[in-house]
């Protein structure tokens, strides 16, 4: 694996597909979770995901974060891995939300 992880060398569409795939489990409660104390992403990671989904462009997203494309890919790759590896925390938050609402 390269320094930038598994998204290096992918075109915009494939990178966006990888982001969407990582967000599938989070999708229905994404905004609520981002604003909760349970969210384990930092502000840069949240912006990295948000920008690439909003603008559908890696270069534009990197520009908005004022970092290079390579740095952006590092952040995005790290964020995707974090979402995948720490999904159990999101699931615990969802479960606690259900208990509270019942």
N, CA, C and O atoms as CSV, one atom per row, in Angstrom:
chain,resi,resn,atom,element,x,y,z
A,1,UNK,N,N,0.848,-1.176,0.000
A,1,UNK,CA,C,0.000,0.000,0.000
A,1,UNK,C,C,0.890,1.233,0.000
A,1,UNK,O,O,1.934,1.254,0.652
A,2,UNK,N,N,0.483,2.240,-0.717
A,2,UNK,CA,C,1.260,3.463,-0.800
A,2,UNK,C,C,1.038,4.325,0.435
A,2,UNK,O,O,0.199,4.019,1.283
A,3,UNK,N,N,1.801,5.405,0.520
A,3,UNK,CA,C,1.694,6.325,1.650
A,3,UNK,C,C,0.287,6.910,1.775
A,3,UNK,O,O,-0.196,7.128,2.886
A,4,UNK,N,N,-0.367,7.162,0.651
A,4,UNK,CA,C,-1.697,7.749,0.672
A,4,UNK,C,C,-2.808,6.717,0.828
A,4,UNK,O,O,-3.984,7.079,0.857
A,5,UNK,N,N,-2.459,5.465,0.928
A,5,UNK,CA,C,-3.466,4.444,1.157
A,5,UNK,C,C,-4.140,3.997,-0.108
A,5,UNK,O,O,-3.620,4.192,-1.207
A,6,UNK,N,N,-5.290,3.401,0.046
A,6,UNK,CA,C,-5.941,2.753,-1.082
A,6,UNK,C,C,-6.672,3.694,-2.020
A,6,UNK,O,O,-7.188,3.234,-3.038
A,7,UNK,N,N,-6.745,4.996,-1.733
A,7,UNK,CA,C,-7.439,5.901,-2.649
A,7,UNK,C,C,-6.488,6.648,-3.582
A,7,UNK,O,O,-6.938,7.330,-4.502
A,8,UNK,N,N,-5.183,6.528,-3.356
A,8,UNK,CA,C,-4.224,7.191,-4.245
A,8,UNK,C,C,-4.343,6.606,-5.650
A,8,UNK,O,O,-4.481,5.394,-5.813
A,9,UNK,N,N,-4.292,7.450,-6.639
A,9,UNK,CA,C,-4.353,6.991,-8.014
A,9,UNK,C,C,-5.770,6.813,-8.537
A,9,UNK,O,O,-5.961,6.578,-9.730
A,10,UNK,N,N,-6.755,6.920,-7.674
A,10,UNK,CA,C,-8.148,6.812,-8.117
A,10,UNK,C,C,-8.597,8.151,-8.684
A,10,UNK,O,O,-8.115,9.207,-8.273
A,11,UNK,N,N,-9.523,8.095,-9.628
A,11,UNK,CA,C,-10.094,9.343,-10.123
A,11,UNK,C,C,-11.151,9.838,-9.129
A,11,UNK,O,O,-11.514,9.132,-8.187
A,12,UNK,N,N,-11.631,11.048,-9.353
A,12,UNK,CA,C,-12.609,11.655,-8.443
A,12,UNK,C,C,-13.799,10.749,-8.165
A,12,UNK,O,O,-14.208,10.590,-7.015
A,13,UNK,N,N,-14.359,10.151,-9.221
A,13,UNK,CA,C,-15.555,9.325,-9.044
A,13,UNK,C,C,-15.296,8.129,-8.142
A,13,UNK,O,O,-16.134,7.787,-7.308
A,14,UNK,N,N,-14.147,7.495,-8.302
A,14,UNK,CA,C,-13.832,6.337,-7.466
A,14,UNK,C,C,-13.581,6.749,-6.018
A,14,UNK,O,O,-13.970,6.039,-5.090
A,15,UNK,N,N,-12.934,7.889,-5.829
A,15,UNK,CA,C,-12.705,8.392,-4.469
A,15,UNK,C,C,-14.038,8.696,-3.801
A,15,UNK,O,O,-14.255,8.329,-2.646
A,16,UNK,N,N,-14.926,9.362,-4.522
A,16,UNK,CA,C,-16.246,9.695,-3.985
A,16,UNK,C,C,-17.023,8.424,-3.676
A,16,UNK,O,O,-17.729,8.363,-2.669
A,17,UNK,N,N,-16.905,7.408,-4.528
A,17,UNK,CA,C,-17.552,6.116,-4.264
A,17,UNK,C,C,-17.025,5.495,-2.973
A,17,UNK,O,O,-17.800,4.932,-2.199
A,18,UNK,N,N,-15.709,5.589,-2.731
A,18,UNK,CA,C,-15.126,5.048,-1.499
A,18,UNK,C,C,-15.652,5.792,-0.276
A,18,UNK,O,O,-15.930,5.180,0.755
A,19,UNK,N,N,-15.787,7.107,-0.390
A,19,UNK,CA,C,-16.332,7.901,0.717
A,19,UNK,C,C,-17.778,7.488,0.973
A,19,UNK,O,O,-18.162,7.243,2.117
A,20,UNK,N,N,-18.571,7.411,-0.077
A,20,UNK,CA,C,-19.977,7.017,0.085
A,20,UNK,C,C,-20.105,5.623,0.702
A,20,UNK,O,O,-20.962,5.389,1.554
A,21,UNK,N,N,-19.249,4.707,0.265
A,21,UNK,CA,C,-19.273,3.342,0.807
A,21,UNK,C,C,-18.984,3.365,2.313
A,21,UNK,O,O,-19.622,2.645,3.081
A,22,UNK,N,N,-18.026,4.190,2.726
A,22,UNK,CA,C,-17.678,4.297,4.146
A,22,UNK,C,C,-18.808,4.913,4.962
A,22,UNK,O,O,-18.911,4.672,6.164
A,23,UNK,N,N,-19.659,5.711,4.307
A,23,UNK,CA,C,-20.741,6.415,5.009
A,23,UNK,C,C,-22.071,5.671,5.016
A,23,UNK,O,O,-23.021,6.134,5.648
A,24,UNK,N,N,-22.165,4.548,4.342
A,24,UNK,CA,C,-23.441,3.843,4.216
A,24,UNK,C,C,-24.101,3.615,5.577
A,24,UNK,O,O,-25.288,3.898,5.742
A,25,UNK,N,N,-23.364,3.118,6.528
A,25,UNK,CA,C,-23.935,2.820,7.845
A,25,UNK,C,C,-24.299,4.080,8.625
A,25,UNK,O,O,-25.170,4.046,9.493
A,26,UNK,N,N,-23.642,5.175,8.319
A,26,UNK,CA,C,-23.841,6.428,9.051
A,26,UNK,C,C,-24.935,7.304,8.440
A,26,UNK,O,O,-25.409,8.248,9.073
A,27,UNK,N,N,-25.324,6.990,7.229
A,27,UNK,CA,C,-26.106,7.890,6.386
A,27,UNK,C,C,-27.349,8.493,7.038
A,27,UNK,O,O,-27.516,9.712,7.027
A,28,UNK,N,N,-28.204,7.678,7.594
A,28,UNK,CA,C,-29.497,8.182,8.092
A,28,UNK,C,C,-29.358,9.119,9.280
A,28,UNK,O,O,-30.225,9.963,9.504
A,29,UNK,N,N,-28.287,8.986,10.041
A,29,UNK,CA,C,-28.096,9.802,11.240
A,29,UNK,C,C,-26.831,10.658,11.186
A,29,UNK,O,O,-26.372,11.156,12.213
A,30,UNK,N,N,-26.271,10.826,9.996
A,30,UNK,CA,C,-24.989,11.508,9.829
A,30,UNK,C,C,-24.965,12.877,10.493
A,30,UNK,O,O,-24.094,13.142,11.322
A,31,UNK,N,N,-25.904,13.751,10.145
A,31,UNK,CA,C,-25.889,15.123,10.675
A,31,UNK,C,C,-26.066,15.146,12.185
A,31,UNK,O,O,-25.375,15.885,12.886
A,32,UNK,N,N,-26.982,14.344,12.680
A,32,UNK,CA,C,-27.209,14.295,14.129
A,32,UNK,C,C,-25.962,13.779,14.849
A,32,UNK,O,O,-25.561,14.324,15.878
A,33,UNK,N,N,-25.350,12.721,14.300
A,33,UNK,CA,C,-24.158,12.149,14.909
A,33,UNK,C,C,-22.995,13.142,14.892
A,33,UNK,O,O,-22.265,13.256,15.877
A,34,UNK,N,N,-22.818,13.865,13.773
A,34,UNK,CA,C,-21.737,14.850,13.683
A,34,UNK,C,C,-21.844,15.910,14.776
A,34,UNK,O,O,-20.832,16.422,15.254
A,35,UNK,N,N,-23.055,16.231,15.162
A,35,UNK,CA,C,-23.283,17.265,16.173
A,35,UNK,C,C,-23.379,16.719,17.584
A,35,UNK,O,O,-23.631,17.470,18.527
A,36,UNK,N,N,-23.181,15.417,17.737
A,36,UNK,CA,C,-23.264,14.800,19.065
A,36,UNK,C,C,-21.874,14.681,19.692
A,36,UNK,O,O,-20.857,14.819,19.013
A,37,UNK,N,N,-21.854,14.426,20.977
A,37,UNK,CA,C,-20.593,14.182,21.678
A,37,UNK,C,C,-19.977,12.854,21.275
A,37,UNK,O,O,-18.800,12.613,21.543
A,38,UNK,N,N,-20.750,11.992,20.639
A,38,UNK,CA,C,-20.274,10.665,20.241
A,38,UNK,C,C,-19.417,10.699,18.971
A,38,UNK,O,O,-18.708,9.734,18.684
A,39,UNK,N,N,-19.470,11.779,18.222
A,39,UNK,CA,C,-18.705,11.883,16.970
A,39,UNK,C,C,-17.209,11.861,17.278
A,39,UNK,O,O,-16.720,12.663,18.074
A,40,UNK,N,N,-16.499,10.952,16.653
A,40,UNK,CA,C,-15.061,10.807,16.889
A,40,UNK,C,C,-14.218,11.424,15.778
A,40,UNK,O,O,-12.999,11.254,15.771
A,41,UNK,N,N,-14.832,12.128,14.852
A,41,UNK,CA,C,-14.089,12.821,13.792
A,41,UNK,C,C,-13.742,14.231,14.241
A,41,UNK,O,O,-14.507,14.869,14.965
A,42,UNK,N,N,-12.586,14.710,13.808
A,42,UNK,CA,C,-12.246,16.097,14.110
A,42,UNK,C,C,-12.777,17.009,13.005
A,42,UNK,O,O,-13.312,16.531,12.004
A,43,UNK,N,N,-12.630,18.301,13.187
A,43,UNK,CA,C,-13.229,19.250,12.238
A,43,UNK,C,C,-12.628,19.131,10.837
A,43,UNK,O,O,-13.343,19.305,9.850
A,44,UNK,N,N,-11.339,18.840,10.732
A,44,UNK,CA,C,-10.702,18.684,9.413
A,44,UNK,C,C,-11.273,17.453,8.702
A,44,UNK,O,O,-11.560,17.502,7.507
A,45,UNK,N,N,-11.434,16.360,9.433
A,45,UNK,CA,C,-11.974,15.132,8.846
A,45,UNK,C,C,-13.414,15.337,8.380
A,45,UNK,O,O,-13.805,14.847,7.321
A,46,UNK,N,N,-14.186,16.053,9.163
A,46,UNK,CA,C,-15.577,16.345,8.795
A,46,UNK,C,C,-15.616,17.205,7.534
A,46,UNK,O,O,-16.407,16.950,6.626
A,47,UNK,N,N,-14.762,18.217,7.482
A,47,UNK,CA,C,-14.704,19.082,6.295
A,47,UNK,C,C,-14.233,18.297,5.073
A,47,UNK,O,O,-14.761,18.487,3.977
A,48,UNK,N,N,-13.253,17.425,5.248
A,48,UNK,CA,C,-12.725,16.631,4.124
A,48,UNK,C,C,-13.835,15.801,3.500
A,48,UNK,O,O,-13.954,15.744,2.276
A,49,UNK,N,N,-14.642,15.162,4.322
A,49,UNK,CA,C,-15.765,14.357,3.826
A,49,UNK,C,C,-16.819,15.269,3.193
A,49,UNK,O,O,-17.286,15.015,2.083
A,50,UNK,N,N,-17.180,16.315,3.901
A,50,UNK,CA,C,-18.222,17.218,3.425
A,50,UNK,C,C,-17.880,17.884,2.106
A,50,UNK,O,O,-18.721,17.958,1.210
A,51,UNK,N,N,-16.662,18.366,1.980
A,51,UNK,CA,C,-16.258,19.048,0.749
A,51,UNK,C,C,-16.268,18.121,-0.457
A,51,UNK,O,O,-16.778,18.486,-1.516
A,52,UNK,N,N,-15.713,16.937,-0.309
A,52,UNK,CA,C,-15.639,16.045,-1.474
A,52,UNK,C,C,-17.037,15.596,-1.896
A,52,UNK,O,O,-17.282,15.385,-3.084
A,53,UNK,N,N,-17.946,15.448,-0.953
A,53,UNK,CA,C,-19.322,15.081,-1.318
A,53,UNK,C,C,-20.056,16.264,-1.947
A,53,UNK,O,O,-20.825,16.092,-2.894
A,54,UNK,N,N,-19.819,17.454,-1.423
A,54,UNK,CA,C,-20.505,18.642,-1.936
A,54,UNK,C,C,-19.990,19.062,-3.309
A,54,UNK,O,O,-20.779,19.393,-4.194
A,55,UNK,N,N,-18.680,19.050,-3.489
A,55,UNK,CA,C,-18.089,19.573,-4.718
A,55,UNK,C,C,-17.701,18.498,-5.723
A,55,UNK,O,O,-17.401,18.805,-6.877
A,56,UNK,N,N,-17.706,17.217,-5.283
A,56,UNK,CA,C,-17.388,16.101,-6.174
A,56,UNK,C,C,-16.035,16.274,-6.846
A,56,UNK,O,O,-15.839,15.850,-7.985
A,57,UNK,N,N,-15.092,16.906,-6.129
A,57,UNK,CA,C,-13.799,17.198,-6.733
A,57,UNK,C,C,-12.712,17.235,-5.660
A,57,UNK,O,O,-12.795,18.009,-4.706
A,58,UNK,N,N,-11.698,16.395,-5.826
A,58,UNK,CA,C,-10.612,16.304,-4.858
A,58,UNK,C,C,-9.782,17.583,-4.829
A,58,UNK,O,O,-9.445,18.072,-3.751
A,59,UNK,N,N,-9.447,18.129,-5.993
A,59,UNK,CA,C,-8.623,19.326,-6.044
A,59,UNK,C,C,-9.320,20.517,-5.375
A,59,UNK,O,O,-8.700,21.261,-4.614
A,60,UNK,N,N,-10.601,20.686,-5.663
A,60,UNK,CA,C,-11.370,21.778,-5.048
A,60,UNK,C,C,-11.433,21.594,-3.538
A,60,UNK,O,O,-11.291,22.558,-2.786
A,61,UNK,N,N,-11.641,20.375,-3.099
A,61,UNK,CA,C,-11.716,20.084,-1.664
A,61,UNK,C,C,-10.383,20.372,-0.979
A,61,UNK,O,O,-10.353,20.947,0.109
A,62,UNK,N,N,-9.291,19.975,-1.610
A,62,UNK,CA,C,-7.953,20.248,-1.067
A,62,UNK,C,C,-7.718,21.754,-0.987
A,62,UNK,O,O,-7.195,22.259,0.006
A,63,UNK,N,N,-8.109,22.461,-2.037
A,63,UNK,CA,C,-7.955,23.918,-2.069
A,63,UNK,C,C,-8.719,24.561,-0.907
A,63,UNK,O,O,-8.196,25.452,-0.238
A,64,UNK,N,N,-9.940,24.117,-0.669
A,64,UNK,CA,C,-10.756,24.689,0.401
A,64,UNK,C,C,-10.161,24.428,1.791
A,64,UNK,O,O,-10.354,25.220,2.713
A,65,UNK,N,N,-9.442,23.323,1.927
A,65,UNK,CA,C,-8.770,23.024,3.195
A,65,UNK,C,C,-7.368,23.638,3.254
A,65,UNK,O,O,-6.678,23.549,4.269
A,66,UNK,N,N,-6.963,24.263,2.143
A,66,UNK,CA,C,-5.657,24.913,2.048
A,66,UNK,C,C,-4.507,23.920,2.245
A,66,UNK,O,O,-3.526,24.206,2.931
A,67,UNK,N,N,-4.659,22.746,1.625
A,67,UNK,CA,C,-3.617,21.722,1.667
A,67,UNK,C,C,-3.425,21.162,0.255
A,67,UNK,O,O,-4.255,21.383,-0.626
A,68,UNK,N,N,-2.341,20.447,0.053
A,68,UNK,CA,C,-2.085,19.855,-1.265
A,68,UNK,C,C,-3.029,18.674,-1.509
A,68,UNK,O,O,-3.670,18.168,-0.588
A,69,UNK,N,N,-3.093,18.261,-2.746
A,69,UNK,CA,C,-3.914,17.096,-3.100
A,69,UNK,C,C,-3.441,15.860,-2.344
A,69,UNK,O,O,-4.254,15.089,-1.832
A,70,UNK,N,N,-2.114,15.673,-2.275
A,70,UNK,CA,C,-1.572,14.512,-1.559
A,70,UNK,C,C,-1.929,14.545,-0.073
A,70,UNK,O,O,-2.295,13.524,0.510
A,71,UNK,N,N,-1.818,15.735,0.533
A,71,UNK,CA,C,-2.198,15.859,1.948
A,71,UNK,C,C,-3.687,15.577,2.126
A,71,UNK,O,O,-4.097,14.926,3.087
A,72,UNK,N,N,-4.478,16.069,1.200
A,72,UNK,CA,C,-5.925,15.834,1.259
A,72,UNK,C,C,-6.232,14.343,1.168
A,72,UNK,O,O,-7.075,13.832,1.906
A,73,UNK,N,N,-5.543,13.642,0.256
A,73,UNK,CA,C,-5.764,12.206,0.134
A,73,UNK,C,C,-5.370,11.471,1.403
A,73,UNK,O,O,-6.018,10.495,1.781
A,74,UNK,N,N,-4.311,11.929,2.067
A,74,UNK,CA,C,-3.926,11.332,3.354
A,74,UNK,C,C,-5.025,11.519,4.390
A,74,UNK,O,O,-5.388,10.576,5.094
A,75,UNK,N,N,-5.557,12.737,4.486
A,75,UNK,CA,C,-6.633,13.027,5.436
A,75,UNK,C,C,-7.868,12.191,5.106
A,75,UNK,O,O,-8.471,11.583,5.991
A,76,UNK,N,N,-8.232,12.166,3.847
A,76,UNK,CA,C,-9.432,11.437,3.431
A,76,UNK,C,C,-9.277,9.940,3.680
A,76,UNK,O,O,-10.200,9.294,4.175
A,77,UNK,N,N,-8.130,9.395,3.344
A,77,UNK,CA,C,-7.887,7.975,3.568
A,77,UNK,C,C,-7.952,7.647,5.061
A,77,UNK,O,O,-8.571,6.661,5.460
A,78,UNK,N,N,-7.313,8.476,5.876
A,78,UNK,CA,C,-7.346,8.282,7.326
A,78,UNK,C,C,-8.789,8.343,7.853
A,78,UNK,O,O,-9.183,7.551,8.708
A,79,UNK,N,N,-9.551,9.282,7.334
A,79,UNK,CA,C,-10.931,9.449,7.782
A,79,UNK,C,C,-11.790,8.249,7.403
A,79,UNK,O,O,-12.602,7.785,8.203
A,80,UNK,N,N,-11.613,7.753,6.201
A,80,UNK,CA,C,-12.369,6.574,5.757
A,80,UNK,C,C,-12.025,5.378,6.645
A,80,UNK,O,O,-12.916,4.656,7.093
A,81,UNK,N,N,-10.735,5.174,6.897
A,81,UNK,CA,C,-10.321,4.068,7.771
A,81,UNK,C,C,-10.897,4.227,9.172
A,81,UNK,O,O,-11.346,3.257,9.783
A,82,UNK,N,N,-10.880,5.436,9.666
A,82,UNK,CA,C,-11.405,5.720,11.004
A,82,UNK,C,C,-12.895,5.388,11.072
A,82,UNK,O,O,-13.360,4.773,12.031
A,83,UNK,N,N,-13.632,5.800,10.049
A,83,UNK,CA,C,-15.067,5.498,10.006
A,83,UNK,C,C,-15.319,3.996,9.985
A,83,UNK,O,O,-16.246,3.508,10.632
A,84,UNK,N,N,-14.501,3.272,9.250
A,84,UNK,CA,C,-14.667,1.819,9.150
A,84,UNK,C,C,-14.253,1.123,10.443
A,84,UNK,O,O,-14.969,0.250,10.934
A,85,UNK,N,N,-13.114,1.500,10.991
A,85,UNK,CA,C,-12.570,0.811,12.155
A,85,UNK,C,C,-13.285,1.156,13.457
A,85,UNK,O,O,-13.300,0.349,14.387
A,86,UNK,N,N,-13.872,2.336,13.532
A,86,UNK,CA,C,-14.520,2.752,14.772
A,86,UNK,C,C,-16.039,2.779,14.659
A,86,UNK,O,O,-16.724,3.436,15.443
A,87,UNK,N,N,-16.545,2.064,13.683
A,87,UNK,CA,C,-17.992,2.018,13.482
A,87,UNK,C,C,-18.727,1.500,14.721
A,87,UNK,O,O,-19.876,1.870,14.958
A,88,UNK,N,N,-18.073,0.650,15.509
A,88,UNK,CA,C,-18.686,0.117,16.719
A,88,UNK,C,C,-19.092,1.240,17.678
A,88,UNK,O,O,-20.075,1.104,18.406
A,89,UNK,N,N,-18.343,2.346,17.682
A,89,UNK,CA,C,-18.693,3.491,18.533
A,89,UNK,C,C,-19.974,4.153,18.045
A,89,UNK,O,O,-20.813,4.566,18.845
A,90,UNK,N,N,-20.116,4.250,16.743
A,90,UNK,CA,C,-21.336,4.808,16.160
A,90,UNK,C,C,-22.524,3.913,16.490
A,90,UNK,O,O,-23.595,4.405,16.844
A,91,UNK,N,N,-22.339,2.604,16.375
A,91,UNK,CA,C,-23.408,1.654,16.668
A,91,UNK,C,C,-23.814,1.757,18.135
A,91,UNK,O,O,-25.003,1.694,18.449
A,92,UNK,N,N,-22.853,1.911,19.031
A,92,UNK,CA,C,-23.151,2.082,20.459
A,92,UNK,C,C,-23.952,3.362,20.685
A,92,UNK,O,O,-24.883,3.385,21.489
A,93,UNK,N,N,-23.583,4.430,19.970
A,93,UNK,CA,C,-24.329,5.688,20.087
A,93,UNK,C,C,-25.765,5.508,19.607
A,93,UNK,O,O,-26.701,5.989,20.245
A,94,UNK,N,N,-25.938,4.811,18.478
A,94,UNK,CA,C,-27.279,4.542,17.964
A,94,UNK,C,C,-28.106,3.748,18.974
A,94,UNK,O,O,-29.275,4.056,19.208
A,95,UNK,N,N,-27.501,2.737,19.563
A,95,UNK,CA,C,-28.204,1.900,20.538
A,95,UNK,C,C,-28.612,2.714,21.755
A,95,UNK,O,O,-29.723,2.564,22.264
A,96,UNK,N,N,-27.721,3.571,22.220
A,96,UNK,CA,C,-28.049,4.406,23.393
A,96,UNK,C,C,-29.148,5.403,23.055
A,96,UNK,O,O,-29.973,5.737,23.905
A,97,UNK,N,N,-29.159,5.873,21.830
A,97,UNK,CA,C,-30.197,6.791,21.367
A,97,UNK,C,C,-31.567,6.121,21.389
A,97,UNK,O,O,-32.569,6.733,21.760
A,98,UNK,N,N,-31.590,4.846,20.982
A,98,UNK,CA,C,-32.841,4.087,20.974
A,98,UNK,C,C,-33.348,3.830,22.375
A,98,UNK,O,O,-34.552,3.891,22.623
A,99,UNK,N,N,-32.440,3.542,23.297
A,99,UNK,CA,C,-32.813,3.276,24.677
A,99,UNK,C,C,-33.410,4.545,25.291
A,99,UNK,O,O,-34.428,4.481,25.981
A,100,UNK,N,N,-32.792,5.673,25.048
A,100,UNK,CA,C,-33.247,6.954,25.583
A,100,UNK,C,C,-34.617,7.320,25.011
A,100,UNK,O,O,-35.463,7.861,25.723
A,101,UNK,N,N,-34.838,7.028,23.737
A,101,UNK,CA,C,-36.095,7.439,23.113
A,101,UNK,C,C,-37.277,6.519,23.475
A,101,UNK,O,O,-38.434,6.880,23.257
A,102,UNK,N,N,-36.989,5.356,24.015
A,102,UNK,CA,C,-38.086,4.430,24.386
A,102,UNK,C,C,-38.614,4.687,25.757
A,102,UNK,O,O,-39.529,3.997,26.206
